[in-house]
Amino acid sequence: MFRALIRRSDVRLFFSISVLFYICIHSIDAFLAPMLISDGMQPEVVGLIMGASGLATLFVRFPIGILSDVVKSRKIFIQLSLLLPLVTWPIAWLEPNSVTLYMAKAADGVTAATWVLYNVLFIRYFDRKDAPAAVALLALAGPLGVFLGNCIGGTLIHFFGHAAGYFVSSISAFMALILTIRIKDVHDATRAPTLNACIVSARRQLADPSVWLIGLLATLVILVPFATRDTLTPIYAQQLGGKAGILTLLSNVHLLFYALAIALCSSVFYTRFGLLNTALIAVVMQIVSSVAIPYTSNLYIIYLWQAMAGFSFGAAFAVTMSLSVVNTSEDEQSTRMGLFQTIYSCGMFVGPVLMGLMLQHVNLTSGYLVIGALSILSLIITPFAARSVQRRQLPKTSTGTAALSAARE
């Protein structure tokens, strides 16, 4: 799979656009919460701002999945979404207040909602049996993009002040928008389903308990970094004396090990441990790293816990993403991926908002303990989610069984 990234120009181009996409939607996240707290904004308001992207994604992602199956081009949705941060973040720079910042983060959420289209388009570049591995490969664009965004944003904030970080999102959105002109919209227009067919397919997906169970697991898994890496940990590090450089390094340590875990999932962990065992080990690591951070006052030790948190999240999330596309027909890939990503968007919203309330009314340590308890819940759900996928495949033909075996490999 990595050979395709090196040898094929179309795969390299699409991967580069995906990296810019993540720079756009996450470049300021490592600095925004402590920056707003230091400016005197209430923690619960900061939590709402940080959760705005997740809330916007929650409402937009599933409809986009359905509409993209009807419209003859998915690329147009990607291009339109990139225009939003191109406009809203300069507005937030001109008038930085709770309303403009909420609008900018909500715009990031609408843009993030199109990630389902990136996944579906990228899958079409490969054989159907390679779909889970392709999803895992494209997921690598996430930590790489956020890593670059953190480095660029941290540098600008260090030398030019907080407001300079606002422009990273707009510039990366503009660059991605230009590059999208060159990508191929791998979509058979003659076979585009009707709106009625998509509604029927959506109802079928909504009635599939395995999609909801895997979505719930992904919600709990993704809630952890949005609540800790992007909200609690930067604030805690700032309380310990960390500046912009420390915050950048903390976020990037998480992302580097997140990327490492994703890379090892498709090439090592899936083959050696299987999907279920990989997920279980990863969730246990999430529990340990979440509970340990608030009881550590040494920043160097916090780096170690942050590395474990990134590695565990990468492995757990890669498993849920792979399970979401197992034995899914091409006609339903957008709808199923859209529903799955819509469900886990709840974690992107609930995590920061919940942590903002905990900071406002209890304390920082309690926030980490709540995250640890929710991670224990995800540990309990994991085997049931994996089993639900297997049950979904049992009535299928031998082709379906072969697809599941390919996904496990």
N, C-alpha and C positions, 0 to 999 in steps of 0.2 A: 504493500500500500504506500509506503514512503517512497518507493521508486517512482511511482506515478507523479508524486509531488516534485521530484527532481527532473524527470524526463519529459513530462507533458506540460506544454505552455498554457493550455486552457485550465488545467488544474492549478498551476502556480498562480495564474491571474485571479481565479476565483478565491483561492486561499488568501491572496494579498488583500482583496476587497473585504474578506471576512475579518482579517486582522484590523483593517481600518474601521470597520463596523464596530468592533469592540473598543477600539481607542475612543471612538465617538461617544459611546453610551456609558463608558465607565471611567474615563480619564481623570475626573475630578472627585470620584467617590472616596478615595483614601484621605482627602483633605477637607471635604466640604463640612462634615459633621463637627470636627473639632474647631474648624474655622468659624462656623456659625455660633457654636457655644462660646468661644472666646469673644465674639462680637456682642454677646449678651442675649442671644435668642434662647427662648425656653426649650428645654430638652424635648418636650412632647411635640412642639412645633417642628423642631429639627427632625424628629422621627417621622412626622407626616411628610416633610419634604423629601427625606431619603426614601420613603415608601411610595412616593408619587409615581415613580416609574413602574413599580410592580402593579399598582392599581390600574394604571393606564393599559399595561400589557394584559391584565386580567380581562378587560372588557373588549379589547381589540383583536387579540391573537386568534381566537377561534373563528370569528367572522372572516378574518383575512384568509384563514385556511380554506374556508368554504368558497369564498368569492374567487380565490386564485384557481380553484378547480373549474370554475365556470368561464372566467375570462381567459382569452387565448394567450395572455402573456403574464408571467409572474414577475418579470423584470420591472414592469411599470410600478408595481406596488413597492418594490425595493427602492426605486428611484424617488418616488413621491415621499416615502418615509424619511429619506436622507435630507430632504429639504427642511424638515421641522427643526432639528437642532441647529441647522445652518442659520435660522432666523432667531430662535428663542434665546440662545446663549448670549449673543450680543446685546439683546434686550436686557437680560439679567445683569450684564456688565454695566450697561448705562444706568439702570435703576435697580440695584441689588436690594430686594426686600423679599418677604415671605411669599408674596403672590408671584412675582416674576421668577423666583427660584423654583417654586412649585410648578409653574408652567414649563420651565426648562427641563426639569426632571420628568414631568409627564410626557414631554416631547421625546425624551430619551426612551421612555417606556413604549410609546407608539412605534418608534424606530425599532426597538428591541423585539416587538411583536412580529416583525417580519423575519426573524431568525428561522421560523418554520419554513419559509420559502428558500432560504439559503440551504437548509438541510435537504429539502426535496430536490432542488436543482443539482446539488452536488452528488446526491445518490444516483441521479440519472447519467452521470458521467462514467458510471461503473456498472458491472454486471449486477443482477439482482442479488445473487448470493453474497456479494461483497458489501451489501447495504449496511450491516451493523459495523463493519470495520471502517467504512467510509464515514459514518456518523462519528465514530470515535476519533478519526483523523481530523475531521473538520472541527471537532470540539477543541482541538489543540490551538485553534486560532484564538479562542477565548483568553486563556492565560497569557498567551504571547501578546495579544493586543492590549490587554490591561497592563501588562508589564511595561510595554513601550509607552503607553499613555501615562503611567505613574512616573516614569523617568522624565519624560518631557514636561509633564505638569509640575512635578516636584522641582525641576530645574528652573522653570519659569517663575514659580511662586517664590523660590528662594531668592532669586535675583531681582524680580520685578514686582513682587507683592501678590497678594491673594487673587486679585481680579484677573491677573494674566492667565491663570489656569482656565478661565472660562472659554478662551479662544481655541484650546486644543480640540474640543468637541466639534466646533464649527469647521475648522480647517480640515480635520480628518474626514468629516462628512462630505465636504466639497471634493476632496481627492477621491473618495470612494465613488461619489456620484459620477465623476469624469470617467473612472475606470469601468463602471458598469456598462458604458456604451459598447465596450468590446466583448462582453460576455455573451454567450449563446443561451437563449431561452429554450432549453431542451424540453419542449412541450409539444405534443402532437395535437395541432389545432383541429385536425379533422376528427379527433376522438374526444374533444372537449365535452365533458358531461353537461347536461342541462341543469338549471337551478333546482328543478324538482328532484332530479337524480341525486344531487348533492345534499338536499334536505333529507331525503330517504337515507342516504349514507350517514349523515350526521346523527339521525335518530338511532341508527344501528350502532354507531360508535358510543352514543350516550347510554345505550342499554347494555354495553359490554362492561361487566364488573371488573375485568382485568385491567382495562384502561384507567378506571377510577382508582383501583388499588395501587397500581404503579404510579399514577399521578400523585396520590396521597404520600407515597414513599418519597417521591422526588420533591414534594413540597417540604417535607420535614428535613430532607437532606440539604436542599438549597437555602432553607431558612437560616441554617447555621452560619455560612459566611456573610450573608447580608446583615445578620444581627451582630456578628462578632467582628469579622475582618473590616467591614465598612462602617460600623457604628460604635460598638463598645471598645474594641481594641485600640483604634486611633485616639479615642478620648482618654482611655486608661494610660496609653503611652505618653500622651501630652501631660497628664497629671504627674507622671514620673520624670518629666523634664524633656521629653522628646520634641524635636523641632521637625520642620518639613522633611529634612533628609532622613530622619529616623522613621517617620511615617511612611515615606516612600519605600524604604528598605523593608519595613515590616510587611507591607502589602506585597512587595515583589518576592519576598521569601515564600509567602503563601502561594503566589502564582507560579513560581518556579517549580515547586514541589507538586502543585496541582497539575502542571503540564507534564512533569515526569510521570505521574501516576497514570494520566490518560495515555501517554505513549506506551507505557508498559502494559496497560490493559489489553490493547489490541494485539500486542506481540508476545506477551509473556503470561500475564495473569489469567486471561480467559482460557488459555490452553492448559496451564498447570493447575489452576485451582477451580476453574469453572465460574460462571456468573454469580451463583449464589454465595459461594465461599468468599469470593472477592468482595462482594457487597458486605457480608457479615464482618469480615476483618476490618474493612474501611469504616463501618459505623462504630465499631468498638473504639477505634482510634479517634473518631470524632468526639465520642463521649469523654475520653481521657483528656484530650487537648482542650475541650471547652471548660471542663471543671477546673483544670490546673492553672489556667492563666491568671484568674483574680487572686490566687494565693501565691503568686510569684511577683516579687518586687524588683528582680534583676532583669534588665532589658535583654541581656544576652541569653538568659534562660527562656524568656518570652519568645525570642527568635526560634528556639528549638520547638516550643509548643506550636508556634505559628507554622513552622515547616510541617509538623505532623498534621495540623489542621488542613493545610493545603493538600497534602498527599492523600489524606483520607477522603476529603471532599472530591478530589479528582477521580479517585477510583469508584466511590459510591455513585457519583453522578454519571460517570461513563456507563456503568451497568444499567442504570435506569434508562438512559438514552438508547442504549442498544436494545433493551427489552421492548421499548416502545415501537420499534420498526420490525420486530421479528414477524415474518410471514404475513406481511401486509401487502395487499395488491397495490399496483401503481396508481390505480384510480382513487384509492382511499388514503394514500400516503399523506397528502396535505391535510385532510380532515382529521386523521388520527393523530398526526404530529401536532396539529393545531390544538386539538382538545387536550392532549397530554401537556403541552407547554402552557396552555391556559390554566390548567389545574395547578401546576407547580408555581405559576406566577403569584399565587396566594402567599407562598413563602417569601417572595421578594417584597411583598407589601407588609405582611404581618410582622416579619422579623424586625425591621427598623422601627415600626410603630410601637410594637410591644416593648422593645428595648428603651424607646423614648419615655414611655409611661413608667417603666421600672426605674429609670434614672430620676424621673421627676418625683415619684412618690415613694420609692423604696431606696435602693442603692445599686451601685454598679455590680457588686458581687452577686446579688440576687438575679440579675439578668443572665449572667453566665450559668448559674445553677438551673434556671428555667430552661435554657438551651440544652444543658446536659440531660434534663428530664425528658425533653422532647426527642433527643437523640436515642434515649433508651426505648421510647415508643417506636421509633423507626426500626430499631433492632428487632423488636417483636414483630413488626409488620413485614419485614424483608422476606422471610421464607414463604409467607402467605402470598405475597406479590409474585414471587418467582413461580410458585405452584399454580397460580391462576393463569399464567401464560402457558404453562404446560397443558393445563386442562383445556385451554382455548384451542390448542393445536391437536388434541386427541381426535376430534371428529373429522379432522382434515384428511386429505388423501396422502399418499406416500410422498407427493411433492411437498406438501406442507411439512411433513416430518423431516424431509431432507433439508428444508429451509431452516428448521429449528436446529438441526444438528450443525448446519453450517454456521449459524449464529453463535452456537455454543463454542465452536472452534475459533 
